[in-house]
Amino acid sequence: VLVTAVLTVTEHPKIKEDGVREVEVMEGEDVMLDCQVTSRPVAMVTWTPIPRLSRLLPNNSLLLSDIRAADSGVYTCTAVNTVGTESRNITVTVKAIHGGMSEWSSWSDCSVECGS
């Protein structure tokens, strides 16, 4: 008598713990939010919200391009498989660049200090 058994090992999704939880970025820059997941079977990873000019990379990271102040907020990475679900939040703070011109003043003679 020959008996064959199949053992299937499953693992609920686990998101890497040492990932960054808060990110500060200057307006106009790009930022990558990481979500490294291990699971069996392979988990489906989603991000919320999905802002304009963003792209989900093959390694489950979310790339935000040309970030704006309106993109500040909490982003959630969620990993789901047939065994379970796990989520991780990352807070993104966008620092605005305040450009513009300074006030003009009338011309004056150069003092000794500025000329040397």
Sequence and secondary structure as in RCSB ss.txt:
>XXXX:A:sequence
VLVTAVLTVTEHPKIKEDGVREVEVMEGEDVMLDCQVTSRPVAMVTWTPIPRLSRLLPNNSLLLSDIRAADSGVY
TCTAVNTVGTESRNITVTVKAIHGGMSEWSSWSDCSVECGS
>XXXX:A:secstr
          EEEEE TTS SEEEEETT  EEE   EEEES  EEEEES  TTEEE TTS EEE S  GGG EEE
EEEEE SS EEEEEEEEEEE                HHHH 
